[in-house]
Amino acid sequence: MCENFKMSEPEWILDKNGSGHLIWRRHNEETETSSRVNFKHDVEVKEFHRKSYELIEPPWLQETESTNLLTMSFTCLVCVTVSLILPWYILGGTHY
């Protein structure tokens, strides 16, 4: 589950076209692909820097325990039993 969070983020590079338009170019090192985003109007460029605390794993991930096989099996058994017994009780329990 944590592997999805570990992917590196693409780096955005601001370039100019030959015509003078600004283009955001994204380069991802893992996939070796690059893509571009064109803007219709002038945009104000602001820098974004990720804070160091944003890269730390959330505390609830560390507190979760792995599922117990016995608990999972018992829950499955209860669900199957209720699925079979409840319709039989409802349909077979009514006599005219």
Secondary structure as UniProt FT lines:
FT   HELIX           2..6
FT   STRAND          11..16
FT   TURN            18..19
FT   STRAND          22..28
FT   TURN            29..32
FT   STRAND          33..38
FT   HELIX           52..55
FT   HELIX           59..63
FT   HELIX           69..92
//
